[in-house]
Amino acid sequence: MAKKTTRKPNAAFMKPVQPDDVLAAVVGSKPLPRTELTKKLWDYIKKNKLQDPKAKTVIIADEKLKPVFGGKKSVTMFEMTKLVSAHVKA
């Protein structure tokens, strides 16, 4: 019988990262793991209804998100992940 091993979370994802001032305006200035950072970002997007109703993968930037997205009016959620990475320090 094979021994079942529990999958450990990736340490890189769990290590707290420091959001810069631009990103801190959306998620707060405390260092947090990337997983939490992404969760807070999605909470903000949903709370402010910033998803395109026709294309749920498209995020529409408001005044706080526009600087995070490099000035773009809208980005895909995959593009968002890459753009947010530029605003965190490990």
C-alpha positions in Angstrom: 0.0 0.0 0.0 1.4 3.4 -1.0 2.0 5.9 1.7 0.0 9.1 1.1 2.0 12.2 1.5 0.4 15.6 2.1 1.5 18.2 -0.4 3.4 21.0 1.2 2.6 24.6 0.0 5.3 26.1 -2.2 7.6 28.1 0.2 8.1 30.8 -2.4 4.4 31.5 -2.5 4.2 31.6 1.3 7.1 33.9 1.9 5.8 37.4 2.6 6.4 40.1 -0.1 6.4 43.8 0.5 3.9 45.8 -1.8 5.2 49.1 -3.0 3.2 52.3 -2.4 1.2 51.9 -5.6 0.0 48.4 -4.8 -0.3 49.3 -1.1 -3.1 51.7 -2.0 -5.2 48.6 -3.0 -4.0 45.8 -0.7 -2.4 47.6 2.3 1.2 48.2 3.2 1.9 45.1 5.3 4.1 42.4 3.9 2.0 39.3 2.9 2.4 36.1 1.1 1.6 36.2 -2.7 -1.4 34.0 -2.1 -2.9 36.5 0.3 -1.9 39.4 -1.9 -3.8 37.9 -4.9 -6.8 37.1 -2.7 -6.9 40.8 -1.5 -6.6 42.0 -5.0 -9.5 39.8 -6.2 -11.6 40.9 -3.1 -11.0 44.5 -4.2 -11.9 43.8 -7.8 -15.1 42.0 -6.9 -16.1 44.6 -4.3 -15.7 47.4 -6.8 -17.2 45.4 -9.7 -14.1 45.8 -11.8 -14.6 42.6 -13.9 -15.9 43.0 -17.4 -19.4 41.6 -17.3 -19.0 40.0 -20.8 -15.4 38.8 -20.4 -14.8 37.8 -16.7 -11.1 37.4 -17.3 -10.8 41.1 -18.1 -10.2 43.5 -15.2 -11.2 47.1 -15.7 -8.8 49.5 -13.8 -10.2 52.2 -11.5 -8.1 55.1 -10.3 -6.3 52.9 -7.7 -5.6 50.0 -10.1 -4.5 52.0 -13.1 -1.0 52.8 -11.7 -0.6 49.1 -10.7 -1.5 48.1 -14.3 1.1 50.5 -15.8 -1.6 53.1 -16.8 -3.7 50.6 -18.8 -7.5 50.9 -18.7 -8.0 47.1 -18.7 -5.9 44.0 -18.5 -6.5 40.2 -18.5 -6.2 38.4 -15.2 -3.1 36.7 -16.5 -1.5 40.0 -17.4 -2.5 41.3 -14.0 -0.4 38.7 -12.2 2.7 39.8 -14.2 2.0 43.5 -13.7 1.5 43.0 -9.9 4.8 41.2 -9.6 6.6 44.4 -10.6 5.1 46.1 -7.5 6.4 43.7 -4.8 9.7 43.2 -3.2 10.6 39.8 -1.9 
